[in-house]
Amino acid sequence: MQHWTYLGIAIIAEVIATSALKASDGFTQWLPSLLVIVGYGLAFYFLALTLRSIPVGVAYAIWSGLGIVLVSVIALVLYGQKPDLPAVVGMALIITGAVVMQLFSRTAGH
């Protein structure tokens, strides 16, 4: 169960880093730039720990899928970037795909 905690930390760290990337203004703003560097470092470290027990394809699908959705929510809140209907449908399909993999795929490590 610890591997899911590691994956959760990796996702949160990646979302923070990606969200701070816009605010870094091409790495000209030091605090957001620091968040980007530290966030991505933590994200990849905890993803590496996750891969000890979750197959890379499954871990990456969940990591990137949830990352896309969470970054989109943060972009809406912080930057007013509202996704259109096709983007929302696409994100719903990504979430559905991750759920299907977790519930029904033997690759997911059941």
N, C-alpha and C positions, 0 to 999 in steps of 0.2 A: 504493500500500500504506500510505502514511502516514495516509490517511483512516481506516483501520481502527484504527490506533494512537490517533488522536484520539477515535474512538468508544469505544474501550476505556477511555481516561482519563475520558471523560464518564460512562460507566457506573459506574466505580469511585467517582468523585467524588459522583455522585448517590446511590449506595448508602450511602456514608459519611454524607452529609448526612441522608438519610432515616432511617438508623439512629440518628443522634445526635438527631433530632427528639424522640423519646420521652424520651431522657435529659435534654433541655433543660428538661423539666417546664414547658412553656408559656413558654419563654425566660426562666426564672428562674435557671437555672444557666448561668454565663457560658462555661465551656469547651465544653460541648456546643452551646450557642447559637452560639458562634464557628465550630465545625465545620459547623453547618448553613449559616450564611451563606457561608462560604468554599467549602464543598463544592458548594452550588448555583451559586454564581458560576462556579466552575471547570467544573462540569457543562455549564452553558449556553454558556460560552465555547467549550469543546471540541466541543460538539454543533454550534455555529455553524460551526466550522472543518470539521467532518465534512460539513456540508451543501453545501460547495463542490463535492464530487464524488460524494456518495451522495444519491439522491433522498430527500426528506424523509419520505415514507411508509415507506420501507425502513429508514432510519436510526432513525426513531422506534419502529417495531415492534421492532427489535432492542434498542434502548435501554430501552424500557419493559418488554419481555418478560424480558430478562435481569435488569433491575432488580427486577422482581417476585420472581423466583426467588431472587436473591441476598439481597434484604432478608428474605425468608421464612426463609432459612437463618440469617442473622444474628439474626433475632428468636428463632429456636429456641435458638441457642447463648447469646445474651446475656440474653434475657428469658424463656426457657422456654415460648415460645408455639409449641406444636406444631400444625402444620396437620393437619386431618382428611383422610380419604381423598378426598372430592370436591375439596378444595383442591389436593392433590397431583396428582390427575388433571387438573385445570384447568391447573396449571403445566406438566405434561407436554405438554398440547395447545398451550400458548403456545410452548414450546420447539420443538415439532414444526412449528408454523406459521412460526416464524422460519427454521428450517432449510429448509423447503419454499420459502419466498420466496427465500432466498439461492441455493439450488441450481437452482431451476427457473424463476424469474421473470425475464423480460427487463428488468423494472423495476429489478432489483437492480444493474444497471450492468455486465452481462457483456459 
